[in-house]
Structure formats: structure tokens, C-alpha cells
Amino acid sequence: FSPQAISNTVWAFARVAQPSSAMFDALGARAASNSDAFSPQALVNTAWAFATVGHKDPELFDVIAAVSQQQLGRFKQQEISNLAWAFARSAHPAPSLFDALAAEAAPRLQSFNEQALANLAWAFATAGHKAPVLLDALAAEAAPRLGQFTPQALSLTAWAFATAGHPAPLFFRAIAEQAAPRLASFQPQAMANLAWAYAVV
């Protein structure tokens, strides 16, 4: 299997929610031994697939973290957000990777779409990785664009900042102003997360 074939295979199985533990084990071992040949997209899609199906492979994630850090300058904005999401979702500790992701993402946030901004905030909060410079930059970038955030993204972002314990009173006020007229369109879980965030800040 080529690196692209490995990435495409695990991604496809994750998309249709048909994980095969034996197959993921075998492809994970093959990917870990040939990771230097993976493109940024293949690295991210592989990590995303393993995280999505909940298949633990610490060796593979250690390798993906190491190789990704060497290539982050080549990562597209969506790939940065998705890689952070995958590591947070998998609960795989990778503090040096998160430091590198924060440093790479912060000056490029203007080119992230709204969902990618929300997912990035969620990932750092879920991983428990402090990144105050990134979150300050994210709040500054997101605030004037909150009208374009979906209800889920608004809720996710508020939850992330509250979970991270990152003070951003003006940002929370801006989220509230955008959320209030749209509360009827919030799903129950999004509403619960939003209410929790404002209860703890």
C-alpha cells in the first residue's frame, strides 16, 4: 500500500463507520513505518480516520506528531484544524505538537473558515493544552465574523473558551449578542453547552 492508499482506505472506512480493528492495526503499522513519505493531507486524513472510529494506536500518533511538526509550514488551514481535532478526539498526549500547531495557526487565522476556528478552539480546550496567544488571536479573528458561525459553532467556541479558562469578556459578550436572536435554532446539546459556558465564566 502506498501512503496515499493507506490514508484513503482508513478515511473511507471511517466515513462509512465501518471500522475493522485488524485492518486498522495492520494499516497503522504500515503507516508508522513509512510516515516520512506521507503528504500533509495523508497524515491528517489518517489521524482523522483513527480518531473518528476511536481506534487507539499510540505509536502511529507519536509518529504522525513528529512528522507533522517537520511539515507544518506546508499544511493548509483546514489540515491544521483537523489535525488538532484528531489528536484531541483521540486523547493522545502531544504537547509539542500542540505548541507547534498554535504557533503555526495564530498568524494564519484570517484564512480559517468559521467551523475551522471553532474546531481549533475545541481541540485545544479538549486536549487541555494552554495556548493563550492562540486563543487571544482566535477571539480577535472570530469576533467580527460571529454572524457567520452556525449555532453549533457558536456553542462550541463558547464551550472551548470556558473549558480552557481563558478570559475573554468582550468575546463572550459578542457571542451572546449573536446567539440570543437565534436560540430557537440551537440543538439541545448546543444550548446546554452554551448555557454551561456562561455559567462558569
Number of C-alpha atoms within 10 A of each C-alpha: 10 12 20 17 12 21 25 16 19 24 23 15 18 21 13 9 12 11 20 14 13 9 13 21 16 12 21 26 15 16 25 17 13 13 20 16 14 21 18 21 19 21 25 27 25 30 29 25 24 26 23 19 21 16 17 17 18 14 13 22 24 16 17 24 24 16 19 25 17 12 11 19 13 13 19 16 19 19 20 24 24 21 29 27 26 23 26 23 19 21 17 17 17 17 14 12 22 23 16 15 23 22 15 18 24 17 12 14 19 16 14 20 15 21 19 20 27 25 20 30 27 26 24 26 23 19 21 16 17 17 19 14 11 22 24 16 16 24 21 16 19 25 16 11 13 21 16 14 20 17 22 19 20 27 26 24 29 27 27 26 22 22 19 21 15 16 14 16 10 12 20 20 13 16 21 18 13 19 22 9 9 11 13 11 13 17 12 10 11 19 20 13 20 25 14 16 21 14 9 10 16
